[in-house]
Amino acid sequence: MSQNTLTLQLFFEDPIKLKIGQLVYQYLCADNTEQAQRWADKLGVPSLEALWDTEWFNQSASAAPSHLVLQFDTGTSGDLPLLQIETLFSHGLRAAVLEVFYDQVGETERMHFDRGQWVSRQAFMDVNPQWRAVVEPAPQGGEDSEGEADDPYACSKDPAKPLAVAKLRQQEEKRKREAQEAAEAFIDMARAMGKSGKSPVEGLIAVLLLRAGLKGLVQAVVFTVVTVLLFKGFWLWMGLGLVLAVVLPLYYIVTEHKELRGDDGDDDVDQSGENGPATVVAPQ
């Protein structure tokens, strides 16, 4: 079964907060929620739900003199621990590094957080040089299993500019919600078309072609409005805009249709599969 393996390095403002955080997570890993809540109260967190996800498994927590290391596995569709990181930043956390290994594709991704914001790796190292050796230990042997140079920075995922963890969490929740709604809408469409005897694939193609046509229409309208407002020759630009309103949608529809069907234009395949394989007739 594929899963994601997450390693969260947590750097607290002082040794006392680090020790309290260690006790909270070690008790949580041992499934002792009573003691975990007792220490969470001392940290100032009223609910364990803001520090722990019940979907995590194979969890462990260990402490070093400078930081706390939390490791756990999630399903391939599991959420990043952004809520937990956001909560900890409000209760003594100074910085964090999140590393995610996606077992399904064999790739690793690393994110850096500092003072409540998702920041680039370089920005993190600039303000926290004392933790460079901890966050990015020297590679063993200098090469990976495939004989290539091991680059400890290659897996870093950096934002275009610093972004508050709360804002990042909201964006991730919105993206996941929209993806879920789109999936449910497609399922509903497939069911409706199945009841009417139509192929869901043909329905999806129709939706994509309609979207392509609307894209061309919007571009034509924008072009017409801009040229009419900025340049002389009202009727010239209006006429050209009307032409584009016909040509651009057709162009995008034809292009999208070719991408969906293939450049050879082979539409003879029976989508429903009811007619069986095609019969090859030998020449006389």
C-alpha positions in Angstrom: 0.0 0.0 0.0 1.4 3.4 -1.0 1.8 6.1 1.7 3.5 9.3 2.5 6.2 9.5 5.1 6.6 12.8 6.9 9.4 14.1 9.0 8.8 17.3 10.9 11.7 19.1 12.7 10.4 21.6 15.2 12.6 24.3 16.7 11.2 26.1 19.8 12.0 29.5 21.2 13.4 28.1 24.5 14.3 24.7 26.1 11.3 24.7 28.3 8.9 24.9 25.3 10.9 22.2 23.6 10.6 19.9 26.6 6.9 20.5 26.9 6.4 19.8 23.2 8.4 16.6 23.5 6.2 15.4 26.3 3.0 16.2 24.4 4.0 14.3 21.3 5.6 11.4 23.1 2.4 10.8 25.0 0.4 11.2 21.8 2.6 8.6 20.1 2.0 6.3 23.1 -1.8 7.0 22.8 -1.9 8.5 26.2 -4.2 11.4 25.5 -4.8 12.3 29.1 -1.2 13.0 29.8 -0.8 14.6 26.4 -3.6 17.0 27.2 -2.1 17.8 30.5 1.1 19.0 28.9 -0.7 20.6 26.0 -2.5 22.8 28.6 0.9 23.9 29.9 1.9 24.8 26.3 -1.3 26.8 26.0 -3.1 24.6 23.5 -6.7 23.8 24.7 -7.4 20.9 22.3 -5.2 18.1 21.0 -7.0 18.2 17.7 -4.9 21.2 16.8 -1.7 19.3 17.4 -2.5 15.8 16.2 -4.3 14.1 13.3 -5.9 10.8 14.1 -5.2 9.6 10.6 -1.4 9.6 11.2 0.2 6.1 11.8 3.7 4.6 12.5 4.3 7.8 14.5 7.3 8.5 16.7 8.8 11.5 18.5 12.3 12.1 19.6 14.1 15.1 21.0 17.6 16.5 20.4 19.2 19.4 22.4 18.1 21.9 19.8 14.8 20.5 18.4 12.1 18.0 18.3 11.7 15.4 15.5 8.2 14.1 14.7 7.8 11.3 12.2 4.6 9.7 10.9 3.0 8.2 7.9 -0.2 9.2 6.1 -2.3 8.0 3.1 -1.3 9.3 -0.3 -4.2 11.8 -0.1 -3.4 12.9 3.4 -3.2 16.6 4.3 0.0 18.3 5.2 0.3 19.1 8.9 -0.3 22.8 8.3 -2.9 23.2 11.1 -0.4 21.7 13.6 2.4 23.9 12.4 0.2 27.0 12.6 -0.9 26.1 16.1 2.6 25.5 17.4 3.8 28.8 16.0 1.2 30.5 18.3 2.6 28.5 21.3 6.4 28.8 21.3 7.5 27.4 18.0 10.2 29.5 16.2 10.9 27.5 13.0 10.1 24.2 11.4 11.2 22.0 8.4 8.8 19.6 6.9 10.0 16.8 4.7 7.6 14.6 2.8 8.5 11.4 1.0 5.9 10.4 -1.6 6.2 6.6 -1.8 4.0 6.3 -4.8 6.3 8.3 -7.0 9.5 8.0 -5.0 10.0 11.7 -4.6 10.9 13.9 -1.6 9.7 17.4 -1.0 11.0 19.8 1.7 9.3 23.0 3.0 10.8 25.5 5.4 8.9 27.6 7.9 10.1 30.5 10.0 8.2 32.7 12.5 4.7 31.7 11.2 5.6 31.9 7.5 6.4 29.5 4.7 9.8 30.8 3.4 12.4 29.7 0.9 15.2 27.5 1.9 17.7 30.3 1.4 15.7 32.7 3.6 15.4 30.0 6.3 19.2 29.5 6.3 19.9 33.2 6.3 18.1 33.7 9.6 18.8 30.3 11.1 22.4 29.4 10.1 23.0 27.6 13.4 20.6 24.8 12.3 22.0 24.2 8.8 23.9 21.1 9.9 20.8 19.7 11.5 18.4 20.5 8.7 20.7 19.5 5.9 23.3 16.9 7.1 26.2 16.2 4.8 25.4 13.5 2.2 27.0 10.1 2.8 29.4 9.2 0.0 28.5 12.3 -2.1 26.5 10.2 -4.6 23.1 8.6 -4.6 22.3 5.0 -5.5 22.2 5.8 -9.2 25.7 7.3 -9.2 24.6 10.9 -9.5 25.8 13.7 -7.2 23.5 14.0 -4.1 22.0 17.5 -4.0 20.4 18.1 -0.6 18.7 21.2 -1.9 17.0 19.7 -5.0 13.9 18.7 -3.2 13.2 22.1 -1.6 9.8 23.6 -2.4 10.0 27.4 -2.2 7.3 30.0 -2.3 7.5 33.0 -4.6 7.5 35.2 -1.5 7.0 34.5 2.2 3.4 33.2 2.9 1.7 33.0 6.3 1.1 29.3 7.3 -2.6 30.2 8.0 -3.0 31.6 4.5 -1.2 28.5 3.0 -3.6 26.2 5.0 -6.6 28.1 3.7 -5.3 27.8 0.1 -4.8 24.1 0.5 -8.2 23.6 2.0 -9.8 25.6 -0.9 -7.9 23.6 -3.5 -8.9 20.3 -2.0 -12.5 21.4 -1.6 -12.7 22.5 -5.3 -11.1 19.2 -6.4 -13.6 17.3 -4.4 -16.5 19.3 -5.8 -15.2 18.8 -9.4 -14.9 15.0 -8.8 -18.5 14.8 -7.4 -19.8 16.9 -10.3 -18.2 14.5 -12.8 -19.6 11.5 -11.0 -23.1 13.1 -11.0 -22.8 13.9 -14.7 -21.6 10.3 -15.4 -24.6 8.9 -13.6 -27.0 11.1 -15.3 -25.6 10.3 -18.7 -25.5 6.6 -17.9 -29.3 6.7 -17.1 -29.9 8.5 -20.4 -27.9 5.9 -22.4 -25.1 8.4 -23.3 -21.4 7.8 -22.8 -19.9 9.7 -19.9 -16.7 10.1 -22.0 -18.6 11.9 -24.7 -20.2 14.1 -22.1 -16.8 15.0 -20.7 -15.5 15.8 -24.2 -18.5 18.0 -24.8 -17.7 19.9 -21.5 -14.1 20.4 -22.5 -15.0 21.6 -26.0 -17.5 24.1 -24.5 -14.9 25.4 -22.2 -12.4 25.8 -25.1 -15.1 27.8 -27.0 -15.8 30.1 -24.1 -12.1 30.7 -23.7 -12.0 32.0 -27.3 -15.1 34.1 -26.8 -13.7 35.8 -23.7 -10.5 36.6 -25.5 -12.4 38.1 -28.4 -14.5 40.3 -26.1 -11.4 41.5 -24.2 -9.7 42.3 -27.4 -12.7 44.3 -28.7 -13.1 46.3 -25.5 -9.4 47.2 -25.2 -9.0 48.3 -28.9 -12.3 50.3 -28.9 -11.2 52.2 -25.8 -7.6 52.8 -26.8 -7.7 53.3 -30.6 -9.7 55.2 -33.1 -11.9 53.5 -35.7 -14.9 52.2 -33.6 -16.6 50.2 -36.4 -13.3 48.7 -37.6 -12.5 47.3 -34.2 -16.1 46.2 -33.6 -16.2 44.4 -36.9 -12.8 42.7 -36.2 -14.1 41.8 -32.7 -17.1 40.1 -34.2 -15.0 38.1 -36.6 -12.7 37.0 -33.7 -15.8 36.1 -31.7 -16.5 33.5 -34.3 -13.0 32.4 -35.3 -11.3 32.1 -31.9 -14.0 29.8 -30.4 -13.8 27.6 -33.5 -10.0 27.5 -33.4 -9.9 26.5 -29.7 -12.6 23.9 -30.2 -10.9 22.3 -33.2 -7.5 22.3 -31.4 -9.1 20.8 -28.2 -10.9 18.2 -30.3 -7.6 17.2 -32.0 -5.9 16.8 -28.7 -8.7 14.7 -27.3 -9.2 12.5 -30.4 -5.7 12.4 -31.7 -4.1 14.1 -34.7 -5.1 11.2 -37.0 -8.8 12.1 -36.5 -9.7 8.5 -35.8 -13.2 8.7 -34.5 -14.3 5.2 -35.7 -13.6 3.6 -32.3 -16.8 2.5 -30.7 -16.8 4.3 -27.3 -19.5 2.2 -25.8 -17.9 -1.1 -26.7 -21.3 -2.6 -27.7 -20.4 -3.4 -31.4 -17.3 -5.4 -30.5 -14.0 -5.3 -32.4 -13.8 -3.9 -35.9 -13.9 -6.5 -38.8 -11.0 -6.4 -41.2 -12.1 -7.2 -44.8 -9.4 -8.7 -47.0 -9.1 -7.1 -50.5 -10.6 -9.0 -53.4 
